[in-house]
């Protein structure tokens, strides 16, 4: 029926003042109020006869919090369908005034995203971050609904671990030894730090992935997933990397790499459709303010099946296209493709989301299943236009002898993974899984091009504020 159907209802609203202006020689206040539930604000027209008018007048500046009780009426202006009329017998109350309006950092004028990052405690009040927060929350909800509806078990995995899932060594260490460092020095044993004196009795780290911890549940209770924060100590200052971010990591029992691809594609489309269904106004804001044509791009993502091509085929295409593509890094088989290569494939060649699979074993993790050619592993990446890689996954190596060989090649100590090996010793099953960074998913859905703007409090080198 539309907003006009609400006309005549008596309501109470609470929120924060976006703008305020006086009219009729100070006998009327026009107050734009937003409660954060959506992008749109509601105009309250407060008459001098309303209770509380005197205390609000002059103090109701941008950023103030307010409560208004009145009646919804059709708006005579064309900017909104209805407005809130607060008159005699109604009430307005100022909860919290802004101490100094000139010092309030979020006036109505435009603010750069860099500036907003410097006031992370206040930036949720901006329209931009408000829309981001709502879309992010919707995608989290969509994640749980997708996996629950498909029978996946939700597992909480530890944030402190002794295992490096990626084998890259870029981990934050957790220790209590430094608490006593200034008192008596670090405990040493033969010139090295004696970690037997540490809290856990051995080196411990913040997790880079929950995958290894969720696999035991997949190999015992069938399909499972985890969703939580992960940490990477990469000294990266790009717009696509964070030191702390959230990962969605499902594991599928009794399946192969192609089942894994199907699940990843279905999941991505489910999340985008969910945002379209529940947050269209927010997406329209991004379409107008961030990326022109965003909604159409998302609709196209939903309509067509993703392209699927092997790594080898992808490299052959890139080499053929190199003369006109003018890549900064030359393409050759065996390399870890960069963002420019991934985006070229999905943006210029296939012009839609693309799944690249069967990567060289040298550039992938030890747990990825070795293919029959002994050169590649059953790994996959989902590449999306404007973003690049959003999902990485693989078939997991379920054969103990092959797993041991891969660990030896990568110089990993089997003793650190004894429990992981046990899963292959006792009733091993073929299984797959993938990981998706929530922030990359938010970027894909909103068109926001800097990952620091899609997480409430971004952590990156030199920045751990708030």
C-alpha positions as CSV (number, residue, x, y, z in Angstrom):
1,X,0.0,0.0,0.0
2,X,3.0,2.3,0.4
3,X,3.9,4.8,3.2
4,X,0.8,6.9,2.6
5,X,-1.3,4.1,4.1
6,X,0.3,4.9,7.4
7,X,-1.2,8.4,7.5
8,X,-3.3,9.0,10.5
9,X,-1.4,6.7,12.9
10,X,-0.1,8.1,16.1
11,X,3.5,7.0,16.7
12,X,6.6,7.6,18.7
13,X,10.0,7.7,17.0
14,X,13.5,7.9,18.5
15,X,16.6,8.6,16.6
16,X,19.4,11.1,15.7
17,X,18.9,14.5,14.1
18,X,20.3,14.8,10.6
19,X,19.2,18.4,10.0
20,X,17.0,21.0,11.6
21,X,15.5,24.3,10.6
22,X,13.1,26.9,12.0
23,X,10.1,28.4,10.2
24,X,7.1,30.6,11.0
25,X,9.2,33.0,13.0
26,X,10.6,30.2,15.2
27,X,7.2,28.7,15.9
28,X,7.9,25.6,13.8
29,X,10.8,23.2,13.7
30,X,11.5,20.9,10.8
31,X,13.6,18.0,12.1
32,X,15.0,15.2,9.9
33,X,15.3,12.1,12.1
34,X,17.0,8.8,11.4
35,X,16.9,5.8,13.7
36,X,19.4,3.6,11.7
37,X,16.8,1.0,10.6
38,X,17.0,2.2,7.0
39,X,18.7,4.8,4.7
40,X,15.7,7.1,4.7
41,X,14.9,9.7,7.4
42,X,11.5,10.9,8.6
43,X,10.8,14.6,8.8
44,X,9.2,15.7,12.1
45,X,7.3,19.0,12.0
46,X,7.2,20.2,15.6
47,X,4.8,23.0,16.5
48,X,5.5,25.4,19.4
49,X,2.3,24.1,21.1
50,X,3.9,20.6,21.6
51,X,5.2,19.7,25.0
52,X,9.0,20.0,25.2
53,X,9.2,22.5,22.3
54,X,11.1,25.2,24.3
55,X,13.8,22.8,25.6
56,X,14.4,21.4,22.1
57,X,14.4,24.7,20.2
58,X,18.0,25.9,19.7
59,X,19.5,22.7,21.1
60,X,18.3,20.2,18.5
61,X,21.3,20.3,16.2
62,X,22.8,17.7,13.9
63,X,23.9,14.7,15.9
64,X,21.5,15.2,18.8
65,X,19.3,12.3,19.9
66,X,15.5,12.9,20.1
67,X,12.1,11.4,20.7
68,X,9.0,12.6,19.0
69,X,5.4,11.6,19.6
70,X,2.8,12.7,17.1
71,X,0.7,11.7,14.1
72,X,1.8,10.6,10.6
73,X,0.3,12.8,7.9
74,X,0.7,13.0,4.1
75,X,3.5,15.4,3.3
76,X,2.5,18.4,1.2
77,X,6.1,18.4,-0.2
78,X,7.3,16.0,-2.8
79,X,10.4,14.8,-0.9
80,X,8.6,12.3,1.3
81,X,5.2,10.5,1.3
82,X,4.5,11.1,5.0
83,X,5.9,13.3,7.8
84,X,5.3,13.3,11.6
85,X,3.2,16.2,12.9
86,X,4.0,17.0,16.5
87,X,1.5,19.5,17.8
88,X,-0.6,20.4,20.9
89,X,-1.1,17.3,23.0
90,X,2.0,15.7,21.5
91,X,5.5,15.6,22.9
92,X,9.1,16.1,21.8
93,X,12.1,15.3,24.0
94,X,15.8,15.9,23.6
95,X,17.8,13.0,25.0
96,X,21.3,14.1,24.2
97,X,22.4,17.4,22.8
98,X,25.7,18.0,20.9
99,X,28.0,19.9,23.3
100,X,29.4,22.2,20.5
101,X,27.7,22.0,17.1
102,X,30.8,23.4,15.5
103,X,32.9,20.6,16.8
104,X,30.6,17.8,15.7
105,X,32.6,16.0,13.0
106,X,29.6,14.8,10.9
107,X,27.9,17.8,9.5
108,X,25.8,17.4,6.4
109,X,28.7,18.2,4.1
110,X,30.6,15.5,2.2
111,X,33.3,13.5,4.1
112,X,35.9,11.3,2.5
113,X,36.1,7.7,3.5
114,X,39.6,8.3,4.8
115,X,38.2,10.9,7.2
116,X,35.4,8.6,8.3
117,X,38.0,5.9,9.2
118,X,39.6,8.4,11.6
119,X,36.3,8.7,13.5
120,X,35.3,5.0,13.5
121,X,33.3,5.5,16.7
122,X,31.0,8.1,15.0
123,X,31.1,7.0,11.3
124,X,28.1,4.6,11.7
125,X,26.0,7.7,11.8
126,X,26.9,8.5,8.2
127,X,24.6,7.3,5.5
128,X,27.4,5.5,3.8
129,X,28.5,3.4,6.8
130,X,24.9,2.9,7.9
131,X,24.1,1.3,4.6
132,X,27.3,-0.8,4.7
133,X,26.5,-2.0,8.3
134,X,22.9,-3.1,7.3
135,X,24.1,-5.0,4.2
136,X,26.9,-6.7,6.2
137,X,24.4,-7.8,8.8
138,X,22.0,-9.1,6.1
139,X,24.8,-11.1,4.5
140,X,25.7,-12.7,7.9
141,X,22.0,-13.6,8.3
142,X,21.9,-15.0,4.8
143,X,25.0,-17.1,5.5
144,X,23.4,-18.9,8.5
145,X,20.1,-19.4,6.7
146,X,21.8,-20.8,3.7
147,X,23.8,-23.4,5.5
148,X,21.1,-24.3,8.1
149,X,18.6,-24.9,5.3
150,X,21.0,-27.4,3.7
151,X,21.7,-29.3,6.9
152,X,25.1,-27.9,7.8
153,X,26.2,-28.0,11.4
154,X,27.5,-24.6,12.8
155,X,30.8,-25.1,14.6
156,X,32.7,-22.7,16.8
157,X,36.4,-23.1,16.1
158,X,39.3,-21.8,18.3
159,X,40.9,-18.4,17.7
160,X,44.1,-19.5,19.4
161,X,45.9,-22.4,17.7
162,X,49.3,-24.0,17.2
163,X,48.6,-24.9,13.5
164,X,49.3,-22.7,10.5
165,X,46.5,-23.8,8.1
166,X,48.0,-21.9,5.2
167,X,51.6,-22.9,5.8
168,X,52.6,-19.3,5.1
169,X,53.9,-18.4,8.6
170,X,52.3,-15.0,8.5
171,X,50.7,-15.4,12.0
172,X,50.2,-13.2,15.1
173,X,51.8,-14.9,18.0
174,X,50.1,-15.2,21.4
175,X,52.4,-15.2,24.4
176,X,52.4,-14.1,28.1
177,X,56.2,-14.1,28.2
178,X,56.5,-10.5,27.3
179,X,54.5,-9.6,30.5
180,X,57.6,-10.5,32.5
181,X,60.2,-9.4,30.0
182,X,61.2,-6.2,31.8
183,X,61.3,-7.9,35.2
184,X,63.6,-10.9,34.6
185,X,64.0,-11.3,30.9
186,X,62.7,-13.9,28.5
187,X,63.3,-17.5,29.5
188,X,65.9,-18.9,27.2
189,X,67.1,-22.4,26.3
190,X,70.3,-22.8,24.3
191,X,70.0,-19.3,22.9
192,X,66.3,-19.7,22.0
193,X,63.1,-18.6,23.7
194,X,61.9,-21.4,26.0
195,X,58.3,-21.7,25.1
196,X,57.8,-24.5,27.6
197,X,57.6,-21.6,30.2
198,X,54.8,-19.9,28.1
199,X,51.1,-20.1,28.9
200,X,50.4,-23.0,26.6
201,X,53.8,-24.7,27.0
202,X,54.5,-24.2,23.3
203,X,54.2,-21.4,20.6
204,X,50.6,-20.4,20.0
205,X,49.1,-18.1,17.4
206,X,45.9,-16.3,16.3
207,X,44.2,-18.5,13.8
208,X,44.5,-17.8,10.1
209,X,41.7,-20.2,9.3
210,X,39.1,-22.3,11.1
211,X,39.3,-25.0,8.4
212,X,41.4,-27.5,10.1
213,X,39.3,-27.3,13.2
214,X,36.0,-27.7,11.4
215,X,37.2,-30.7,9.3
216,X,36.9,-33.2,12.2
217,X,33.2,-32.3,12.5
218,X,32.7,-32.8,8.8
219,X,34.5,-36.1,9.0
220,X,32.3,-37.2,11.9
221,X,28.9,-35.5,11.5
222,X,28.8,-34.7,7.8
223,X,28.4,-31.2,6.4
224,X,29.6,-28.4,8.8
225,X,30.7,-24.8,8.7
226,X,32.4,-22.2,10.8
227,X,32.0,-18.4,10.7
228,X,34.3,-16.2,12.7
229,X,37.3,-13.8,12.8
230,X,40.7,-14.8,11.4
231,X,44.1,-13.0,11.5
232,X,46.9,-12.5,9.1
233,X,50.2,-10.8,10.0
234,X,50.7,-9.6,6.4
235,X,52.5,-6.3,6.1
236,X,50.1,-5.3,3.3
237,X,48.8,-1.8,2.8
238,X,46.4,-2.5,-0.1
239,X,42.7,-1.8,-0.3
240,X,42.0,-5.5,-0.4
241,X,43.8,-6.8,2.7
242,X,43.2,-6.6,6.5
243,X,45.0,-8.1,9.5
244,X,41.7,-9.1,11.1
245,X,38.7,-10.2,9.1
246,X,35.8,-12.6,9.1
247,X,35.7,-15.9,7.3
248,X,32.9,-18.3,6.3
249,X,34.3,-21.8,5.9
250,X,32.1,-24.8,5.1
251,X,33.2,-28.4,4.8
252,X,31.2,-30.9,2.7
253,X,31.4,-34.6,3.4
254,X,31.4,-37.3,0.7
255,X,31.8,-34.9,-2.2
256,X,34.3,-33.8,-4.9
257,X,35.6,-30.6,-6.2
258,X,32.6,-30.1,-8.6
259,X,30.2,-30.5,-5.7
260,X,32.3,-27.8,-4.0
261,X,32.0,-25.5,-6.9
262,X,28.2,-26.0,-7.0
263,X,27.9,-25.1,-3.3
264,X,30.1,-22.0,-3.6
265,X,28.1,-20.7,-6.6
266,X,24.8,-21.4,-4.9
267,X,26.0,-19.7,-1.7
268,X,27.2,-16.6,-3.4
269,X,24.0,-16.2,-5.4
270,X,21.9,-16.9,-2.3
271,X,23.6,-14.1,-0.4
272,X,23.3,-11.6,-3.2
273,X,19.6,-12.4,-3.7
274,X,19.0,-12.1,0.1
275,X,20.5,-8.6,0.0
276,X,18.4,-7.7,-3.0
277,X,15.3,-8.9,-1.2
278,X,16.0,-7.3,2.2
279,X,18.2,-4.3,1.6
280,X,17.3,-2.9,-1.8
281,X,17.1,0.7,-0.6
282,X,20.7,0.4,0.7
283,X,21.8,-1.1,-2.6
284,X,20.1,1.7,-4.5
285,X,22.1,4.2,-2.3
286,X,25.3,2.5,-3.4
287,X,24.1,2.4,-7.0
288,X,23.7,6.2,-6.9
289,X,26.7,7.1,-4.7
290,X,29.3,4.5,-5.1
291,X,29.0,2.3,-8.3
292,X,26.7,3.3,-11.1
293,X,24.9,0.2,-12.4
294,X,25.5,-1.8,-9.2
295,X,22.0,-3.3,-9.0
296,X,22.1,-4.3,-12.6
297,X,25.5,-6.0,-12.1
298,X,24.1,-8.0,-9.1
299,X,21.0,-9.0,-11.2
300,X,23.3,-10.3,-13.9
301,X,25.3,-12.3,-11.4
302,X,22.1,-14.0,-10.4
303,X,21.0,-14.8,-13.9
304,X,23.9,-16.7,-15.5
305,X,25.8,-19.8,-14.4
306,X,29.4,-19.0,-13.5
307,X,32.1,-19.8,-16.0
308,X,34.4,-22.7,-15.1
309,X,37.9,-23.2,-16.5
310,X,41.0,-25.0,-15.3
311,X,44.1,-23.0,-14.2
312,X,46.0,-24.4,-17.2
313,X,43.3,-23.2,-19.6
314,X,43.2,-19.8,-17.9
315,X,46.9,-19.4,-18.2
316,X,46.8,-20.3,-21.9
317,X,44.1,-17.6,-22.4
318,X,46.1,-15.0,-20.5
319,X,49.3,-15.7,-22.4
320,X,47.4,-15.4,-25.7
321,X,45.8,-12.1,-24.5
322,X,49.1,-10.7,-23.1
323,X,50.1,-8.5,-26.1
324,X,46.9,-6.4,-25.8
325,X,46.4,-6.8,-22.1
326,X,49.8,-5.4,-21.2
327,X,50.0,-7.1,-17.8
328,X,52.5,-5.7,-15.3
329,X,53.6,-9.2,-14.4
330,X,54.2,-11.6,-17.3
331,X,52.0,-14.8,-17.2
332,X,53.5,-18.3,-17.1
333,X,52.3,-21.7,-15.9
334,X,53.1,-22.3,-12.3
335,X,52.8,-18.8,-11.1
336,X,50.3,-17.5,-8.5
337,X,48.0,-15.4,-10.6
338,X,47.8,-11.8,-9.5
339,X,44.7,-9.6,-9.2
340,X,45.2,-8.1,-12.6
341,X,45.2,-11.6,-14.2
342,X,42.2,-12.8,-12.2
343,X,40.1,-9.7,-13.0
344,X,41.1,-9.9,-16.7
345,X,39.7,-13.4,-16.9
346,X,36.3,-12.6,-15.3
347,X,35.9,-9.0,-16.6
348,X,37.4,-9.1,-20.1
349,X,37.3,-12.8,-21.2
350,X,34.2,-14.4,-19.6
351,X,32.6,-11.1,-18.5
352,X,30.9,-12.8,-15.5
353,X,31.9,-14.7,-12.3
354,X,34.5,-17.4,-13.1
355,X,35.7,-20.4,-11.2
356,X,39.3,-21.3,-11.8
357,X,40.3,-24.8,-10.6
358,X,43.1,-27.5,-10.7
359,X,46.1,-25.3,-9.6
360,X,49.8,-26.2,-9.6
361,X,50.5,-28.0,-6.3
362,X,53.5,-25.8,-5.6
363,X,51.4,-22.7,-5.0
364,X,48.7,-24.4,-2.9
365,X,48.4,-25.7,0.7
366,X,49.5,-29.1,1.9
367,X,45.9,-30.4,2.6
368,X,44.6,-29.9,-1.0
369,X,44.0,-33.2,-2.9
370,X,46.6,-34.2,-5.4
371,X,45.3,-34.8,-8.9
372,X,46.2,-37.9,-10.9
373,X,48.7,-35.8,-13.0
374,X,50.8,-35.4,-9.8
375,X,51.3,-31.7,-10.9
376,X,48.1,-30.1,-9.8
377,X,45.7,-30.2,-6.9
378,X,41.9,-30.0,-6.7
379,X,41.9,-26.3,-5.7
380,X,39.4,-23.7,-6.9
381,X,39.0,-19.9,-6.8
382,X,35.8,-18.0,-7.5
383,X,36.7,-14.8,-9.3
384,X,34.2,-11.9,-9.6
385,X,34.3,-8.8,-11.8
386,X,35.4,-5.6,-10.0
387,X,36.7,-7.7,-7.0
388,X,38.8,-10.6,-8.2
389,X,39.0,-13.6,-5.9
390,X,36.2,-13.9,-3.3
391,X,36.2,-17.6,-2.6
392,X,39.1,-20.1,-2.3
393,X,38.6,-23.8,-1.7
394,X,39.6,-27.3,-2.6
395,X,39.1,-31.0,-2.3
396,X,40.8,-32.1,0.9
397,X,43.5,-34.8,0.7
398,X,41.9,-37.8,2.4
399,X,44.8,-40.3,1.6
400,X,47.2,-40.5,4.5
401,X,50.3,-41.4,2.4
402,X,49.7,-38.6,0.0
403,X,49.1,-36.1,2.8
404,X,52.3,-37.1,4.6
405,X,54.2,-36.7,1.3
406,X,52.8,-33.2,0.8
407,X,53.6,-32.2,4.4
408,X,57.2,-33.4,3.9
409,X,57.5,-31.4,0.7
410,X,56.3,-28.3,2.5
411,X,58.6,-29.0,5.5
412,X,55.8,-29.2,8.0
413,X,56.2,-31.3,11.1
414,X,53.6,-34.2,11.1
415,X,53.7,-34.1,14.9
416,X,52.0,-30.7,14.8
417,X,49.2,-32.2,12.8
418,X,48.9,-35.6,14.5
419,X,45.1,-35.2,15.1
420,X,44.6,-34.1,11.5
421,X,46.4,-37.3,10.3
422,X,44.1,-39.3,12.6
423,X,41.1,-38.2,10.5
424,X,42.8,-40.1,7.6
425,X,43.7,-43.1,9.8
426,X,40.3,-43.7,11.2
427,X,37.4,-43.8,8.6
428,X,38.7,-41.2,6.1
429,X,36.1,-39.7,3.8
430,X,36.4,-37.7,0.6
431,X,35.5,-34.1,1.5
432,X,35.8,-30.6,0.2
433,X,35.5,-27.1,1.5
434,X,36.0,-23.4,0.8
435,X,36.6,-20.1,2.5
436,X,35.1,-16.7,1.8
437,X,36.1,-13.5,3.4
438,X,32.9,-11.7,4.6
439,X,34.5,-8.3,3.8
440,X,35.1,-9.4,0.2
441,X,31.4,-10.4,0.0
442,X,30.3,-7.0,1.3
443,X,32.5,-5.3,-1.3
444,X,31.0,-7.4,-4.0
445,X,27.5,-6.6,-2.9
446,X,27.9,-2.9,-2.2
447,X,30.5,-1.8,-4.8
448,X,32.7,-0.3,-2.1
449,X,36.3,-0.6,-3.4
450,X,38.2,-0.4,-0.1
451,X,38.0,-3.2,2.4
452,X,38.7,-0.9,5.3
453,X,35.3,0.7,4.7
454,X,33.2,-2.6,5.0
455,X,34.3,-3.6,8.5
456,X,33.4,-1.6,11.7
457,X,37.0,-1.2,13.0
458,X,39.6,-2.0,10.4
459,X,42.9,-3.5,11.5
460,X,45.9,-3.1,9.2
461,X,49.6,-2.3,9.6
462,X,50.1,0.6,12.0
463,X,46.4,0.8,12.8
464,X,44.7,-0.8,15.7
465,X,42.6,2.2,16.9
466,X,39.3,2.1,18.8
